[in-house]
């Protein structure tokens, strides 16, 4: 289950839920076994220079090699930038979750 986090200057007028949905759809287009992408976005009130930073974390898998990552990175960059109308500094990072990482569902207290 991938994760996406967006941090951006509050002077950017963006549709964060749409960007998060694009990230999920793009990941699934490259790897239909990836599952839902959990995402969150934070507009930042105090900042220096207008910017957006997107971090996407995936589980390491054999087929997610350097070529896969570069193709996914290029596609994500193109789709995300298409949703940003204002000039800004842009950062996008793909990472793998480490070996001491747990992901599952919690059903609540019973």
TALIN-V719009 format. One record per residue. N is the residue number from 0. RES is the residue in one small letter. SS is DSSP state (H for helix, E for strand, L for the rest). D_LAST is the distance of its C-alpha to the last C-alpha in Angstrom with 2 decimals. Layout:
# TALIN-V719009
N/RES/SS/D_LAST + N/RES/SS/D_LAST
This chain:
# TALIN-V719009
0/x/L/24.79 + 1/x/L/27.52 + 2/x/E/27.28 + 3/x/E/29.95 + 4/x/E/30.75 + 5/x/E/33.66 + 6/x/E/35.34 + 7/x/E/38.40 + 8/x/E/41.02 + 9/x/L/40.42 + 10/x/L/43.94 + 11/x/L/42.93 + 12/x/L/42.26 + 13/x/L/39.79 + 14/x/L/37.17 + 15/x/H/34.33 + 16/x/H/31.94 + 17/x/H/34.86 + 18/x/H/35.57 + 19/x/H/31.98 + 20/x/H/32.15 + 21/x/H/35.51 + 22/x/H/34.17 + 23/x/H/31.45 + 24/x/H/34.08 + 25/x/H/36.58 + 26/x/H/34.34 + 27/x/H/33.46 + 28/x/H/37.19 + 29/x/H/37.94 + 30/x/L/35.06 + 31/x/L/33.25 + 32/x/L/30.69 + 33/x/L/29.47 + 34/x/L/26.61 + 35/x/L/25.53 + 36/x/L/26.80 + 37/x/E/24.56 + 38/x/E/26.96 + 39/x/E/27.65 + 40/x/E/30.93 + 41/x/E/32.40 + 42/x/E/35.75 + 43/x/E/37.43 + 44/x/L/39.66 + 45/x/L/41.62 + 46/x/L/43.25 + 47/x/L/46.55 + 48/x/L/47.80 + 49/x/L/46.06 + 50/x/E/43.70 + 51/x/E/40.62 + 52/x/E/38.65 + 53/x/E/36.31 + 54/x/E/34.32 + 55/x/E/32.78 + 56/x/E/30.90 + 57/x/E/30.64 + 58/x/L/29.59 + 59/x/L/32.78 + 60/x/L/33.94 + 61/x/L/37.37 + 62/x/L/38.52 + 63/x/L/37.76 + 64/x/L/41.11 + 65/x/H/43.52 + 66/x/H/44.91 + 67/x/H/41.48 + 68/x/H/40.60 + 69/x/H/43.98 + 70/x/H/43.77 + 71/x/H/40.28 + 72/x/H/41.41 + 73/x/H/44.54 + 74/x/H/42.74 + 75/x/H/40.07 + 76/x/H/42.81 + 77/x/H/44.86 + 78/x/H/42.08 + 79/x/H/40.71 + 80/x/H/44.23 + 81/x/L/45.02 + 82/x/L/42.50 + 83/x/L/44.07 + 84/x/L/47.26 + 85/x/L/48.16 + 86/x/L/49.68 + 87/x/L/47.44 + 88/x/E/46.79 + 89/x/E/44.38 + 90/x/E/42.23 + 91/x/E/39.98 + 92/x/E/38.43 + 93/x/E/36.68 + 94/x/E/34.94 + 95/x/E/32.96 + 96/x/L/29.71 + 97/x/L/30.47 + 98/x/L/29.61 + 99/x/L/26.96 + 100/x/L/24.74 + 101/x/L/21.25 + 102/x/L/20.14 + 103/x/L/17.17 + 104/x/L/14.27 + 105/x/L/10.96 + 106/x/L/8.28 + 107/x/L/6.48 + 108/x/L/3.79 + 109/x/L/0.00
